[in-house]
């Protein structure tokens, strides 16, 4: 029933002992957030290890800094303590590469601390894993791993809208199109963070009061990166990742071979890392982003529910399932409003379902119901097309 595309098989004995590094940026919980923001601007690190009197406390990413409303004079502890994001996983130095990739994805982390005998030893990044398995990636194409149905911005959309899209969909880049629908640029979390930091440096504290709306209304055209680096569906994952690593891109826009002005999807380093987690077992490959948000529902029940939906259409072979949870600020009796997005990659294309509810279980139930309706809709459309094909063949025989 469940079928995966060509898989990447790292050496069975490959672990992260020789991939992890002791070179990382470390700050104390008492460090000013202004200094942290400057660190992202000047060094563009994937993440920063936070310690408290030398003891590991957590990891903060550029996205967390971007989405936070913590003032520059506040301490790093203000961002670490109340964080609603999944904490970065603690990785053992001898952990398997495949399992490490899975833990990074499910924690929505680009960098994670590595421990040896219980002590902080270094860090491991998704980039380091991709570099280690790069020669194995020629078994995959961009079409095997990319995300279709991209979230798109218009050139005159404001930065505030871009930030909302990035938060809502849990992504790091958005293609920008002109009035004709042609791809003209891309906006990333780093572009926005860089712009906000620059603006804050050129204004005084008094000037910034009430100035947020002006910043959020600035058109994305003013900060987007252009021209856009693109790739096509039949490009090997090895070639795409090589370009991303060499140019320090987190992702590439996917376009048809005959027209690089039309965006049909996005491929990111995370998409390729997710492919590394595919197993040889005869069950569905499922990744859950922000897995720490699970409350009254378990990973096992999520997998079973998705399998039950897929079983309703026997001709659909599920290659991979991705479930993402996102927490809103709204609460009801102490329970947060959660958004759940489910996306299946199948031999019939990609199908998704999204829902919201108070608590992860309620959000998942709404999303799985919508996914089921969408799966059955695909079944109906496919059946209609098959019937029309049979009818036309019979007419041709007359």
N, C-alpha and C positions, 0 to 999 in steps of 0.2 A: 504494500500500500504506500508506504512512505519511501521516497526515493530522493537521494541527494545528488547534486551535480558532481562533476569531477572534483574530487577533494584534494586538499593539500595535506600531504603526510610528512610532517617533520620526522626526522630520525627518531625512532621509538625511544632512544635513550637521551634525547636532547632535553636538557633542563635549562634553567636560566642562570646557572652558576657562572657561566662565562659571558652572559649577555648583560646581566645587571652591572651597575657601575656605582662606585663610591663618590662620583662627582655629581653633586647636586647643590642647589641653593637652599640654605636653612635659615629660618628666622625664629626668634623667640616670640611667645605669645604677647609679650609686652611691646613689640615693634609697632610703630605707627602705620596705619593703613596707607597714608600718603607715600611712605617709603616703599611699601609693597607694590603700589600702583606704578611707581617709578621703575621698580625692578622689572615688571612686566614690559614696560615701555622700552627700557634700555637693553634688556637681555632676551626678551621674548621666550622665557622658559615655558616648558609644558606644565609645570607645577612647582610649588614651593613646599618643602617639608617644614612643618611648624613643630617646635619643641617647647617644652616647659622645664626650665632648669636642666636642659640636656636630655630630657625624656621625650620620646615621640608623643605628639599630641594629635597630629592630623596633617592633611594635605589641602592646600587651597589652589584652585585652578583659575585661569584667566576668566572663565565664564562666571565663576562664583563672584569674583571681584567686580565684574561688569554688572551683574544682576543685583548686587548688594546696594543698600542705601546707607552704608556705614560711612561716616564722615572721615576725612583724611586724618584728623587728629585722634580718632578712636584707635584702640589697640586691636591687633590681629585677633585676640581672644574673642572680641565681639562678633567676629565672623565665624570662628570655629565653633563656639559653644552652642549657639542656637541653630546651627546649619540644618536645613531640612533635606539636603541632598544626601545620597547614599555615601557613607564614609568610604574612603579608598580602602581596598582590601589589604590585609597584611600578608605579604607573600614570603614563603620560605625560600631561601636561596637555592635550594635544590628542587623547587617545584617544576613540574612538567610544563613545557611551553604551551601546549594546548589548553591546559587547565588555567594557566596564568592569563592567557588571552580571554578565556571565558570570564574570569573574575574581573578583569579590567572592564569588559563590556557591560557586565551586569551591574557594576558599580558606577558606570558612566564616568570612568576615570581614564585620564591619559597617562598618568604616572602613579605609581604606588610604592610604598616603602617595602624594602626587602630586609628580612630579619634572618639572623644566623644565631642559633642557640639562644633565641629570645632577645637578642640585642639588635638594635638598628644597625644595619650593615651598609645599606645604600638604597638605590632606587632602580625600578625597572619601568621602561616606557614602552608604549605600543610601537614607536618607531624602531626601537632596538630589536623587538621581536620580528618586525617585518624585514629588517635588514638581515637578520639571521636566517630567514627562510626564503629570501628573495629568489633563489634559484629554483625553488619548488613551485613558484607562482605561475610558471608558464603552462600549467595544466588547467588554469582558469582563464576565462575572458572577462572583460568588464561586464558583458551581458549576464554573466553568471551571478554577479554580486551587487550590481548597482541598484539604486532606489529610483523607481519611476515616479510619475505624478509629482514633480517637484513643486515646492511652495515658491511662488514667484512674486517679486515686487516690481512696481512701475517706477520709472526714473524719478517721478515727482512725489512718490510716497515718502513720508517723514521717517526719521531715524527711530522715533517712538514706535511706529508700526513695525519696523524691522526688529526691534528689541522684543516686542510682543510675539511676533512670529517665531523668533529664535527660542523664546521661553516655551511657548505653547507646543512646539513640535520637537523640542529637545535636539535641535540641530545647530550647526556652527557656521553655516553659509547659506546665502540666498541669492539665486540668480536675479539679475535686474534686466528688464526688457523695455524697449522704447514703445512709442504709440502704435507701431506696426507689429508689435509682439516679437521683435527680433532681439536676441541676446546682445546686450551692450556692456554688461559689467557684472560684478559679483560683490556682495557685501558680506563680511565675516565678523565674528565677535571681536577679532583683533582690530579690524578697521574701526569699529565703533569705540572700543576701549581706547585706542590710540587718539581718536578724535576728542573724546571726552577728557582725557588726560591733558591734551594740548590746550583745550579751551579753559580747563581749570587753572592751568599754569599761567594763562594770559589775563586772568581776571582776579580781582580781589575778593575777599570773603563777602564784603558788602555787595559787590557786583553780582555775586552768584545767587544772592537771595532773590527768589522769584524768577530766576533765569532758566530754570529747568525746561519750562515749556518751549522757550525759544530754541534750545538745543534739540529737543525732541521733534520740533517741526522742520528742522533742516532737511532738505531733500537728500535721499540716499545717493542721488547723482553726484553730490558734492564730495562724497567720501568713498564711493565704490572704486574697486580696482578694475582697470580696463587697459588693454584688451583682455579677454578672458581666455584662460587655457582650457582647451576642450579635448575630449577623446571620443571614441566611437565604441559601439557595442562589441565589435569583433577584435578590438585591441586586447592583447594579453594583459592579465592582471600584473604580471611581472613588469611589463613596459610602463603601465600606468603608475604603479607604485614607485618604480625607479624615478619617474619624473617628479612625483610628489615629494620623494625624499630629497632629491637633488635640488629642487627649487623651494623646498620648505613649504609646500602646499599641503593642506589637510584634505583637500578634495579637488576633483575636476568636474566640470560640467560635461554631460554626455549629450552628443548631438548626432543626427543622421550623417552617414558618410558623405552624402551629396549636398549638405547644407549646414555649415557650422554656425548659422545664425539662429537656428531653432533648437531650443533646449528641450530634451525629452527625459532628462534624469540627472542624477548626481551620483558620483562614485567617490567614496571617502576611504581613508585609511581604516576607519572603524568597520566599514563594509567588508574589507578584505580580512581584517582580524576576525570578524565573525565567521568567515568561511573556514578559518583555521580550526574553529571549534567543532565543525561537523564531524560526527563520529561514524564508525563503520557498523554500529548497532542498528537493528531493525526497529527503531522507534524514532519519533520525530525529534529533530534538533530544535530546541527552544532556548532562546536567550531572553532574560528579563532585565530590563534596565531600571535602575532604582529599586532593586529587589528588597532593600531594607524597609520599604513602605508596606510590605505585606503584613497584614494584621490577622484577620480571622480566616485567611485563605492560604493554602500552601502551594509551593511550586508544583508538587505532584498533581494536585487537583486542577491547576491551571493547564498543565500538559494534557491531562485526561479530557478536560472540557474541549480543548482545541482538537484533539484527536476525534472526539465524538462528532464535532461539526464536520470535519474533513471526511469522515466515514459516510456522511449523507450523500456524497457524490463520489462513487467508486472510481470514476475515470480520472479524478483529480489527484495527481501525485504531489504531495507536499514536500518541498525540498528543505524549507526552513521556516520557522515561526519566530517573530520578534514581538515581545510584549513590553510596552513602556508605560510606566506610571509617572505622573507629574502632579505635584501637590500645589493647590491654590491656597491663597491666604484665608479664604472663607472657612468658617467652622460652624458646626451645629452640635451643641452639647459637648464641646471639646473634640469632636471628630472632624478632621479636615476634609474639605472637598477635594476629591482626587479625579484626575482625568486618566483614563486608560486607553491606549492605542494598541491594537493588535494588527499585525501585518503578516500575511502568509505569502511565501514565494512558492508558486506552483508551476506545473507544466502548462497551465492554462493562463499564466500571467500572475500578476500580483493582485491580491484581494485584501481588503482591510475593513476594520470595524472600530469605531471610537465611541466611548461613553463616559459619563461623569456620574459620580455618586459620593456619598459621605462614607469614607473608608474604602480601602483597596478592593475588598470583595464586592461591594455594591457597584463600584465603577467597572470592575471586570465583568460582572454579570450583564450590565447594559451593553458593554462593548462586544461581548461574545454573542448576544442576541442579534446585534446589528451585523456582525460578521456572518452569522448563519444566514440571515436574510440575503446578504450580498453573495454568499456562496450559492444559495439556491437560485438567485437571479442569474448568475453565470450559467448554472445548469440549464435553466429554462432557455436562455439565449442560445446556448450551444445546441440544445435539442432542436430549437426552431431552425437553426442554420443547417443542421444535419438533415432535417426533414426537407427543407427547401432544396438541398443538394440532391437528395434522393429523387425528389419530384422532377427536378430539371433533367436528371439522367434518364428518367423514364420517358419524359417528353422527347428527348433527343433520340430515343430509340424508336419512336413512332415514325 
